[in-house]
Amino acid sequence: MEHTQLPLLALLVGLLVGGSVVGLLVVALRARDRAMAQTSVEVPEGVEAMLGAMDDPAIVCDMSSTVLALSPAAEVFGLRSGEVIASDDLRRVARVARDTGAGIGENLRLRRGAAPAEPRLVAVRATPISGRLTLLVLRDITERERVEEMRRDFVANTSHELKTPVGAVSLLAEAIESAADDPDQVRHFSSRLQAEATRLGALVNRILSLSRLQASDELRDVRAVSIDEVVTSAVEAHTVQADQAQVTVVRGGTKGLWVRGEPQILTEAVGNLVANAIAYSPQGSKVGLGVKLDDGVVEIAVTDRGIGIPEADQARVFERFYRADQARSRRTGGTGLGLSIVKHAVQRHGGEVRLWSRPDRGSTFTIRLPLSEAPDIDPSRSKPRRKGRKAGGAPTVPAKGDTA
């Protein structure tokens, strides 16, 4: 009996010892694999395919900040496979994530390309994927921040600008009530009240127009637009203003040019430039409105011989509510939105606005729009156009003297 138990006991001991050895081997192999994974500089399987499908710039770098893999969009920031990351800030973010072993996010200023490219605001997210490898994902948030800043500025500026006419209306209403027994004073305050109400209405209309231009991604009523009709409508809308200011508007240039766009928006843009030119021109002077074709681009230039714009102010005249001459703008009832509307309207049509100005010599604002082919018009269906009829309906008449 004893002889039978001894082999069984030996077999059991052997199994225990063998199992322990195998367990130790498995543990050792796993520890080796983990150590190799932590110290390996090879990009894990599937990471490169994931990077190739990403729209945002993204890279995988090692401890020396060398790029091992990247998405196609990463090259716009000067990141290339096999090269060391040039940005000190990017290297710092990757190092912090690797040292802490946790993902971090930070907003950085990075250049898209070499200098003098403008730095962009970029949200960077760094995540360690091993002891030596770090994944960096970049997202350009410059436009988002710019739009948010514009929104804040627009609300602040609008609130400030509305306070003046609203306050004036309130004070004039009180003055009328106090002078109820004096008909002359009542008439005087009533006329001023009407002027302030008109100014307030013009400001609100301008704010709505600018808001629509900034909020809308696409033009709603795009068609072939005759530049001749746009210019005619803009001039006719400001005939009274020109007569009161004793300024003559002179037209000239090439006829029969067409562009693609919305007639009303283009008419308002040209009309704003005409209104500004009239408001800042001395009595007895002329305002020129010329049209020409320049290498496939239609140019509409409005020239005055007024006070001009200092060079220091020329870069800002298209900003909302900016006025180069505050005192004169207040006297003429300007809202400070006219040139901003011109800029956004022209940009919506794929064009640009250029400015030339010299103090005491005058200014020239030039709208440049892509040329379009003239539409096919059936003469048998065309009707005689009434004199004074405006293309695309009657445009909104810009406020007198809207200023830069």
Residue pairs with C-beta under 8 A, 6 or more apart in sequence:
37 130
37 131
38 130
38 131
38 132
39 131
39 132
40 130
40 132
40 133
41 62
41 68
41 132
41 133
43 60
43 68
43 69
43 133
44 129
44 130
44 133
47 60
47 69
47 129
47 135
48 69
51 58
51 59
51 60
51 69
51 70
51 71
52 71
52 72
54 71
54 73
54 137
55 71
55 73
56 71
56 73
56 137
56 138
56 139
57 70
57 71
57 73
57 74
57 76
57 77
57 79
57 137
57 138
57 139
57 140
58 70
58 71
58 73
58 74
58 135
58 136
58 137
58 138
59 67
59 68
59 69
59 70
59 71
59 74
59 79
59 85
59 135
59 136
60 67
60 68
60 69
60 70
60 129
60 133
60 134
60 135
60 136
61 67
61 68
61 85
61 94
61 133
61 134
61 136
62 68
62 132
62 133
62 134
63 98
63 132
64 84
65 84
65 85
65 90
65 91
65 94
65 95
66 82
66 83
66 84
66 85
67 74
67 79
67 80
67 81
67 82
67 83
67 84
67 85
68 81
68 133
69 81
70 79
70 80
70 81
74 138
76 112
76 113
77 87
77 110
77 111
77 112
77 113
77 122
77 138
78 86
78 111
78 113
78 114
79 85
85 91
85 94
87 108
87 110
89 106
89 108
89 109
89 110
90 108
90 110
90 124
90 136
93 104
93 106
93 108
93 124
93 126
93 136
94 126
94 134
94 136
96 104
96 126
97 103
97 104
97 126
97 127
97 128
97 134
98 128
98 131
98 132
98 134
101 128
102 128
103 125
103 126
103 127
103 128
104 125
104 126
105 123
105 124
105 125
105 126
106 123
106 124
106 126
107 121
107 122
107 123
107 124
107 141
108 121
108 122
108 124
109 119
109 120
109 121
109 122
110 119
110 120
110 122
110 138
111 117
111 118
111 119
111 120
112 118
112 120
112 140
120 140
120 142
121 140
121 141
121 142
121 145
122 138
122 139
122 140
122 141
122 142
123 138
123 139
123 141
124 136
124 137
124 138
124 139
125 136
125 137
125 139
126 134
126 135
126 136
127 134
127 135
127 137
128 134
128 135
129 135
150 214
153 320
154 320
157 320
157 321
158 207
160 321
161 203
161 321
161 335
161 336
162 200
162 203
165 196
165 197
165 199
165 200
165 203
166 200
168 192
168 196
169 193
169 196
169 197
169 200
172 189
172 192
172 193
172 196
173 193
175 185
175 189
176 186
176 189
176 190
176 193
179 185
179 186
179 189
180 186
195 333
198 333
199 333
199 335
199 399
202 333
202 335
202 399
203 335
203 337
203 399
205 396
206 335
206 337
206 338
206 341
206 398
206 399
206 402
207 337
209 268
209 337
209 341
209 396
210 320
210 337
210 340
210 341
210 344
213 265
213 341
213 344
213 345
213 348
214 344
216 348
219 261
219 262
219 265
219 348
219 349
220 262
221 262
221 263
221 264
221 392
222 260
222 261
222 262
223 260
223 261
223 262
223 263
223 375
224 258
224 259
224 260
224 372
224 373
224 374
224 375
225 258
225 259
225 260
225 261
225 262
225 263
225 266
225 372
225 391
225 392
226 257
226 258
226 391
227 257
227 258
227 259
227 291
227 298
227 300
228 255
228 256
228 257
228 291
229 263
229 390
229 391
230 263
230 266
230 267
230 270
230 300
230 391
231 251
231 270
231 289
231 291
231 300
232 390
232 391
233 263
233 267
233 271
233 390
233 391
233 395
234 267
234 270
234 271
234 274
234 289
234 395
235 249
235 251
235 274
235 289
236 388
236 390
237 267
237 271
237 274
237 390
237 395
237 397
237 398
238 249
238 271
238 274
238 275
238 278
238 397
238 398
239 249
241 275
241 278
241 279
241 400
242 248
242 249
242 278
242 287
245 278
245 279
245 281
245 283
246 283
246 284
247 278
247 281
247 283
247 284
247 285
247 286
247 287
248 285
248 286
248 287
249 274
249 278
249 286
249 287
249 289
250 286
250 287
250 288
250 289
251 289
251 290
252 288
252 289
252 290
252 291
253 290
253 291
253 292
254 291
254 292
254 293
255 291
256 374
257 291
257 293
257 298
257 371
258 371
258 372
258 373
258 374
258 375
259 266
259 298
259 349
259 369
259 370
259 371
259 372
260 349
260 370
260 372
261 348
261 349
261 369
262 349
262 392
263 391
263 392
263 393
264 392
264 393
264 395
264 396
265 345
265 348
265 349
266 345
266 349
266 369
267 390
267 391
267 392
267 395
268 341
268 345
268 395
268 396
268 398
269 341
269 342
269 345
269 346
269 367
270 289
270 300
270 302
270 367
271 395
271 397
271 398
272 338
272 339
272 341
272 342
272 398
272 402
273 302
273 342
273 365
273 367
274 287
274 289
274 302
275 338
275 398
275 399
275 400
275 401
275 402
276 302
276 304
276 338
276 339
276 365
276 401
276 402
276 403
276 404
277 287
277 302
277 303
277 304
277 306
277 363
277 365
278 287
278 304
278 401
279 332
279 334
279 400
279 401
279 402
279 403
280 304
280 306
280 307
280 328
280 363
280 401
280 403
281 287
281 304
281 305
281 306
282 305
282 306
285 304
285 305
285 306
286 305
287 302
287 303
287 304
288 301
288 302
288 303
288 304
289 300
289 301
289 302
289 303
290 300
290 301
290 303
291 298
291 299
291 300
291 301
292 298
292 299
292 301
293 299
293 371
294 368
296 370
296 371
297 351
297 368
297 369
297 370
297 371
298 368
298 369
298 370
298 371
299 366
299 367
299 368
300 366
300 367
300 369
301 364
301 365
301 366
301 367
302 364
302 365
302 366
303 362
303 363
303 364
304 362
304 363
304 364
305 361
305 362
306 362
306 363
307 325
307 328
307 359
307 360
308 357
308 358
308 359
308 360
308 361
308 362
308 363
309 317
309 324
309 355
309 357
309 359
309 363
309 404
310 324
310 359
313 324
313 404
314 355
314 357
316 322
316 324
317 324
317 339
317 355
317 404
318 339
318 340
318 342
318 343
318 353
318 404
319 340
320 336
320 337
320 340
321 335
321 336
321 337
321 340
322 336
322 340
322 404
323 329
323 334
323 336
323 403
323 404
324 403
324 404
325 403
328 401
328 403
329 336
329 401
329 403
331 401
332 400
332 401
332 403
333 399
333 400
333 401
334 399
334 400
334 401
334 402
334 403
335 399
335 402
336 402
336 403
336 404
337 402
338 398
338 399
338 402
338 403
338 404
339 365
339 402
339 404
342 353
342 365
342 367
343 353
346 352
346 353
346 367
346 368
346 369
349 369
349 370
350 369
350 370
351 367
351 368
351 369
351 370
352 368
353 365
353 366
353 367
353 368
354 365
354 366
354 368
355 363
355 364
355 365
355 366
356 363
356 364
356 366
357 363
357 364
